[in-house]
Amino acid sequence: MITVAHTFVATVSAIIHCGAKPILVDVRNDYNMDPDQVERAITPKTKALLPVHLNGRVCEMDRIMALADKYELVVIEDAAQALGATYKGKKTGSFGIAGCFSFYPFKVLGGFGDGGAITTNDPDVARMASLLRYNGEDRETGEYHYHGYTALLDNVQAAVLDVKLRYLPQWIEYRRKIAACYRQGLEGIAELQLPHFSEKHHFDIFQNYVIKTKERDRLREHLKAQGVETLVHWPKPMWRHQGLALEDPHLPETERICEEVISLPMSAETTQEQVEITVQCIREFFAQ
C-alpha cells in the first residue's frame, strides 16, 4: 500500500495493523504526495494508494485517481487535516472509496476529545465500517461479522460537533483571512517558503500555517523567547524511529522538510493582532 512518509504515524500504522506493507514515497514542495513518485513505486503487489491531504490542502487527486484506474488500485484518503478543502470543486473524502477524518481538538472541526468519521459512497464499505465500530457485531441480529473495535463516537462529542459544524464554513473563511495576513506580512523574506501555492484548482483551508526555513530551530527559539508558541510536526523522519521497524526509503524532500518546517499560530481564535506580533518577531529575527 503506497502512502507518504511526511504524515502522522497513524497513517502508516493503519496499514501495518491490517497486515499490509507500507511503501513510502516522497512529497512535493506543497507537502503532499508526488504522483510521479507514486507511479514509480507501483508493482504487481500494490493493492491501494493512501494519499494524505496535509495542512488543509488536497493532493493532486485527478492524477492519483488516474493511476488507480490504470493499475486497478483502491484509493483511501487520509483527509484528517483537510475537512472542507477542495480540488477542482470536489471536496476531500469524496475521491476514493473512503475518506478518513479526525475530530481531534486541534483540527479545524475539533471535538471536546478524540473522534473521527469515515465517508464513502460504497454501501459495502459503509456497512463494514458500521459493524467494525461495534466490535464487528450487527446490533439487530447479534451476529458478529468481523474482529472489530470499540470505536463509537461518544454522545457528548457528537453533540459538541453538531453545534460546531454549523460554524465550520465561516471558521474556514476566517483561517484563510488569517493566512492572507501572514502572507502579506511575511512576503519578501528570501529565507522563508510560505504555504501559498497555486489555487487555480485548490481551495485550501489552512489547518496549519506551515513555513519552511533552514533557520528553523534558531527561529523557533527566538519566537519562544518572545512568547510566540510554535509547533514542529515530526522533527525526524518516521523511519528513524527504531520501534516502528520501517525500511529507510531514502526520501530527500521528506528529510529536508523534517529539518525545516515550523507551524505558526493558526486557529479560528487567532487574532490579527497576534499575527502582527508573530510577523514582527519573524522579521526581527531575519533582520539580524
C-alpha positions as MATLAB code, in Angstrom:
seq = 'MITVAHTFVATVSAIIHCGAKPILVDVRNDYNMDPDQVERAITPKTKALLPVHLNGRVCEMDRIMALADKYELVVIEDAAQALGATYKGKKTGSFGIAGCFSFYPFKVLGGFGDGGAITTNDPDVARMASLLRYNGEDRETGEYHYHGYTALLDNVQAAVLDVKLRYLPQWIEYRRKIAACYRQGLEGIAELQLPHFSEKHHFDIFQNYVIKTKERDRLREHLKAQGVETLVHWPKPMWRHQGLALEDPHLPETERICEEVISLPMSAETTQEQVEITVQCIREFFAQ';
ca = [
       0.000    0.000    0.000;
       1.588    3.275   -1.106;
       1.498    6.357    1.094;
       3.772    9.225    2.150;
       6.282    9.367    4.977;
       5.568   13.009    5.828;
       2.452   12.360    7.896;
       1.391   11.352   11.380;
       2.468    7.819   12.210;
      -1.168    6.658   12.488;
      -1.460    6.719    8.693;
       1.244    4.096    8.336;
       0.172    2.219   11.467;
      -3.248    1.625    9.899;
      -1.522   -0.155    7.012;
       0.555   -2.276    9.388;
      -2.475   -3.194   11.509;
      -4.341   -4.637    8.526;
      -1.394   -6.835    7.602;
      -0.234   -4.865    4.581;
       3.203   -3.448    3.812;
       3.585    0.353    3.634;
       5.577    1.650    0.677;
       6.632    5.220    1.472;
       7.060    7.832   -1.262;
       8.197   11.427   -1.214;
       6.172   14.623   -1.307;
       6.370   17.777   -3.383;
       7.072   21.305   -2.138;
       3.426   21.678   -1.052;
       3.988   18.736    1.365;
       1.547   16.469   -0.492;
       2.015   13.169   -2.308;
       4.018   13.344   -5.530;
       2.100   11.394   -8.237;
       5.315   10.826  -10.205;
       6.849    9.078   -7.199;
       3.678    7.021   -6.793;
       3.763    5.629  -10.315;
       7.418    4.652   -9.972;
       6.594    2.775   -6.745;
       3.702    0.712   -8.163;
       4.406   -3.007   -8.618;
       2.202   -6.075   -9.270;
       1.934   -6.403   -5.467;
       0.432   -2.931   -4.989;
      -3.189   -3.023   -3.811;
      -4.018    0.521   -2.730;
      -2.985    4.172   -2.578;
      -3.353    6.252    0.577;
      -2.856    9.959   -0.218;
      -2.647   12.361    2.738;
      -4.170   15.828    2.324;
      -1.775   17.720    4.575;
      -2.179   21.107    6.282;
      -5.569   21.707    4.681;
      -4.525   21.230    1.040;
      -5.818   18.483   -1.253;
      -3.440   16.244   -3.186;
      -3.460   16.300   -6.990;
      -6.297   13.804   -6.988;
      -7.073   13.635  -10.697;
      -3.620   12.205  -11.375;
      -3.782    9.903   -8.364;
      -7.200    8.590   -9.362;
      -5.968    8.105  -12.939;
      -3.125    5.947  -11.609;
      -5.608    3.979   -9.520;
      -7.759    3.331  -12.586;
      -4.772    2.426  -14.729;
      -3.414   -0.137  -12.265;
      -6.773   -1.183  -10.724;
      -5.960    0.084   -7.229;
      -8.152    1.151   -4.321;
      -7.804    4.735   -3.064;
      -8.376    5.620    0.597;
      -7.948    9.289    1.534;
      -6.385   10.463    4.774;
      -8.348   13.703    4.962;
      -7.821   14.282    8.692;
      -6.295   17.734    8.114;
      -8.425   18.872    5.188;
     -12.108   18.901    6.093;
     -13.752   21.424    3.748;
     -10.829   21.705    1.314;
     -11.500   21.098   -2.379;
      -9.668   20.190   -5.576;
     -11.313   21.241   -8.837;
     -14.512   21.861   -6.883;
     -14.623   18.422   -5.298;
     -14.250   18.005   -1.547;
     -11.805   15.799    0.290;
     -13.129   12.390    1.211;
     -15.166   12.120   -1.996;
     -12.498   10.912   -4.439;
     -11.569    7.432   -3.236;
     -13.579    4.503   -1.943;
     -13.341    6.074    1.526;
     -12.154    9.223    3.260;
     -10.950    9.369    6.863;
     -11.426   12.464    9.036;
     -10.266   13.436   12.510;
     -12.149   15.459   15.117;
      -9.137   15.747   17.424;
      -9.465   19.115   19.252;
      -6.595   20.657   17.273;
      -8.381   20.095   13.942;
     -10.470   22.669   12.075;
     -13.570   20.861   13.379;
     -12.472   19.572   16.760;
     -14.475   17.841   19.431;
     -14.110   18.014   23.192;
     -11.896   14.923   22.885;
     -10.919   12.323   20.327;
     -13.198   11.346   17.469;
     -13.363   10.805   13.742;
     -15.502    9.869   10.768;
     -15.390    7.898    7.529;
     -17.043    8.962    4.275;
     -17.884    6.605    1.432;
     -20.314    6.081   -1.431;
     -19.864    2.318   -1.289;
     -22.668    0.589    0.673;
     -20.458   -2.401    1.487;
     -17.755   -0.180    2.968;
     -20.389    1.763    4.906;
     -21.819   -1.424    6.398;
     -18.381   -2.784    7.242;
     -17.403    0.462    8.990;
     -20.663    0.465   10.955;
     -20.093   -3.108   12.123;
     -16.414   -2.611   12.945;
     -17.187    0.182   15.414;
     -19.407   -2.232   17.387;
     -16.644   -4.851   17.650;
     -17.935   -6.365   14.401;
     -21.452   -7.013   15.705;
     -24.691   -6.490   13.831;
     -26.710   -4.968   16.662;
     -30.029   -6.103   15.147;
     -29.180   -9.786   14.737;
     -26.420  -10.218   17.306;
     -24.225  -11.862   14.667;
     -20.503  -10.996   14.643;
     -19.011  -10.468   11.182;
     -15.531   -9.077   11.961;
     -12.968   -8.753   14.705;
     -13.778   -5.092   15.171;
     -13.064   -2.332   17.654;
     -14.767   -0.265   20.298;
     -14.840    2.817   18.093;
     -18.009    4.694   18.930;
     -18.216    8.474   18.930;
     -19.409    9.419   22.406;
     -22.730   11.239   22.516;
     -21.161   14.290   24.139;
     -18.645   14.508   21.282;
     -21.430   14.200   18.717;
     -23.357   16.981   20.456;
     -20.337   19.304   20.510;
     -19.525   18.601   16.871;
     -23.146   19.055   15.817;
     -23.108   22.608   17.177;
     -19.636   23.450   15.861;
     -20.405   22.087   12.388;
     -22.797   24.984   11.802;
     -19.873   27.418   12.126;
     -17.373   25.466   10.042;
     -17.750   27.460    6.782;
     -17.146   30.803    8.499;
     -14.244   29.368   10.503;
     -12.616   28.187    7.283;
     -13.015   31.606    5.706;
     -11.511   33.162    8.828;
      -8.499   30.838    8.628;
      -8.000   31.871    5.027;
      -8.143   35.513    6.103;
      -5.516   34.922    8.791;
      -3.357   33.091    6.233;
      -3.629   36.092    3.919;
      -2.469   38.343    6.766;
       0.573   36.133    7.321;
       1.300   36.218    3.615;
       1.120   39.980    3.452;
       3.352   40.340    6.491;
       5.995   37.761    5.579;
       6.317   38.117    1.816;
       9.722   39.189    0.627;
      11.773   37.295    3.227;
      14.092   35.322    0.985;
      14.879   32.702    3.620;
      11.227   31.689    4.041;
       8.926   29.467    1.994;
       5.315   30.393    2.696;
       2.453   27.868    2.312;
       0.783   29.712   -0.533;
       0.745   27.543   -3.616;
      -1.341   27.680   -6.764;
      -5.059   27.905   -6.049;
      -6.114   27.538   -9.657;
      -7.694   24.201   -8.777;
      -7.293   24.176   -4.983;
      -9.298   25.672   -2.137;
      -7.004   25.448    0.904;
      -8.399   25.631    4.434;
      -5.092   26.177    6.274;
      -5.494   23.599    9.003;
      -1.888   24.567    9.771;
       0.153   27.559    8.648;
       3.494   25.936    7.885;
       6.543   27.939    6.868;
       9.886   26.448    5.867;
      13.368   27.798    6.575;
      16.867   26.424    7.062;
      16.985   28.574   10.212;
      14.021   26.687   11.712;
      15.493   25.775   15.099;
      17.017   29.181   15.772;
      13.831   30.912   14.622;
      11.745   28.752   16.916;
      13.927   29.617   19.912;
      13.643   33.303   19.046;
       9.852   33.113   18.834;
       9.661   31.169   22.095;
      11.704   33.874   23.840;
       9.201   36.426   22.563;
       6.243   34.417   23.889;
       5.121   33.096   20.487;
       4.219   29.411   20.589;
       5.014   27.296   17.537;
       4.849   23.616   16.653;
       7.150   21.295   14.769;
       5.365   18.289   13.355;
       7.566   15.218   13.055;
      11.074   16.630   13.644;
      12.631   13.443   12.302;
      11.527   11.084    9.533;
       9.201    8.303   10.589;
      11.591    5.534    9.576;
      14.216    6.776   12.045;
      12.066    5.639   14.961;
      13.573    2.202   15.504;
      10.489    0.864   17.269;
       8.447    1.242   14.075;
      10.752   -1.140   12.189;
      10.344    0.664    8.852;
      12.798    0.422    5.995;
      14.675    3.584    5.049;
      13.003    4.694    1.800;
      15.624    7.426    1.138;
      13.246   10.345    0.631;
      15.270   13.593    0.436;
      12.329   16.002    0.395;
      10.766   14.410    3.470;
      14.098   14.568    5.317;
      14.541   18.224    4.384;
      11.014   19.102    5.467;
      11.509   17.494    8.871;
      14.506   19.767    9.434;
      12.978   22.986    8.135;
       9.218   23.293    8.783;
       7.561   25.171   11.622;
       3.865   25.828   12.234;
       2.828   29.346   13.247;
      -0.249   30.123   15.388;
      -3.379   29.336   13.351;
      -6.926   28.741   14.562;
     -10.411   30.212   14.392;
      -9.449   32.194   17.507;
      -6.124   33.573   16.242;
      -6.434   37.366   16.093;
      -4.991   39.756   13.558;
      -3.032   41.404   16.364;
      -1.418   38.062   17.222;
      -0.474   37.604   13.575;
       1.113   41.065   13.530;
       3.149   40.253   16.660;
       4.325   36.958   15.145;
       5.225   38.633   11.853;
       7.170   41.354   13.653;
       9.159   38.789   15.637;
       9.996   36.828   12.492;
      11.084   39.949   10.628;
      13.256   40.990   13.572;
      14.921   37.576   13.527;
      15.801   37.665    9.831;
      16.862   41.310   10.024;
      19.568   40.226   12.472;
];
